[in-house]
Every structure is written in structure tokens, then in C-alpha cells.
Amino acid sequence: MRLFTLLAAFAALAASSATLAAGAIDQKPIRAAIGEKLKDPYSAVLSDMVRRTAPNAKGVPTDVVCGLVNAKNSFGGYVGPRPFIYFISQREAHIVDVSAGPNDLDRMIYQNFCGATR
């Protein structure tokens, strides 16, 4: 009985932690920062957002949000999901140009904090 109670408590804790982690990302400042870089900021659809902490170029731990953004171009069509990184303390976003080469600065920043580009 005690094992069942412990398992139930652990499952409840894990479920609440997952919900808290998913809900802990405030999209409003992310949308504002990404919107500054888009032709149609109101069309932005954010997905696959994950909060991470990784060292910056100076070795200082930095909190970021990694994710994907899909938005409309000048012709009114969605361009497809593109990786983005949002720096929480600086309230600054970078959208990766997936057609750019491996030496693209935004691509290198994204790879440093978020892993391989999608």
C-alpha cells in the first residue's frame, strides 16, 4: 500500500512539473521580440518552445528559449517553421535563416544554446 501511495505521489508530482514547465514560458515578450524581425508580426505561430540555460561566449550561464516560428512573408504565404532563440534577460530574439551557411552568426548562436538547427 505504501509503495502504491509513493508511486501515485511521484506520478502526480511529475505531471504537475511537466505542466509547470510548459506553462512557465511567457510568450508575450517573445512574440514582441520576434515580431520586430517579421514582415507580418501578427501572423507568427510559435511552437516547440523549450527553456534552456547554457554558457554564453564568456562562460556566463544564460537563460534562453529555443523554438520554432512560422510567419507570413510579403506575399501573404507562410514560409514554414524557422528556428529561433530568445534571450530572456536581454529580451532579444534571433531567427535562424535556414538557407544561410554554417558560418551564419544566428545559426551559430542557436546551435550553441539549443543544439542542431532543424
N, C-alpha and C positions, 0 to 999 in steps of 0.2 A: 504494500500500500504506500509506504514511504517513497519507494522508487517511482511509482506512478505519479505521486504528488510532485516529486522533483522534476520528472520529465515534463509534466504539464506546466510547471512554473517556468522551466527553461524554454519550452516552446512559446509560451506567452511573452516572455522577455525577448526572444529572438524576433517574434512577429512585431512587437512594438518598436524594437530597434530598427528594423527594416523600414517601417512606416516613418519613424522619426528621421532616418537618414534620407529617405526620398523626399520628405516634406521640408527638410531643413534648408533647401536651396531656395533663396528668394529670387524669383525670376525678374522682378521689376527692374532692378539696376542692371541686370544682364541684358534685358531687352533694350534698355536705353542706350547702353554702350554699343551693342551690336547694331542697333538702329541707325546710329551715326555713320555707319560704314555701308549702309544699303541704299539702293535707289528707292525702294518701297518698304520702309521700316515696319509698316503696319501689316505686311504680308508675312513677316518672319514666323516660322514654325520651328520651335526649339525641341530637340529630342535627345535622348541618351545622355542626359547630364549626370556627371559624377564629380563630386568634390574631392580634391586631392591636395596633399601637401608634399612638396618636393623642394630641394635646394635650388636657389637661383644661381646665376653665374658667379656670385660672390660667396656661395655656400650657405646663404641665409634661408631657412625654411620659409616657403611662400605658399599661401593658400590660393588655390585656383579652382575654377570649374571648367571641366572639359565637356564638350558635347558636339552636337550637330545642329546646323541651322539650314533651313530651306526657305528661300525667299524669291520673290518675282524679280525679273530683270526689266530692262527698258521696254521690252515688247509685251510685258504682262504675263509671261510664262514663268513657271517655277524652274529654277536652274538645277535642282537636285541638292541633296544634303551635302553640306561642306563642313569640315571640322572647324571648331572654334575653341579658343581658350579665353577665359575671363579671369583677370587678376582681381581678387576680392578687395584687398586693401587699397589698390590704386584705382579701382572702378574703371578698368581699361580692358578692352577686348581686342582680339586679333582673330581674323577669319583667314583660314588657310586657302590659298589658291592651289587647288589640287593639280592644276596643269603646270604650275611652276616647277622648276628643277629642284634637286635635292639641296641646293645651297640657298634656297629662299629662306629669309630670316623668320617669317611667320611659321613656316614648316619646321624649322629647327627648334623654335621656341615650343611649339606644340609637341614635338617628339620628346623634348627634354622633360616636360611636365606630364604629358598624357600618354606617351608611347607612340607607336607607329601611326601614321596617318591612315585613314580608312579609304 
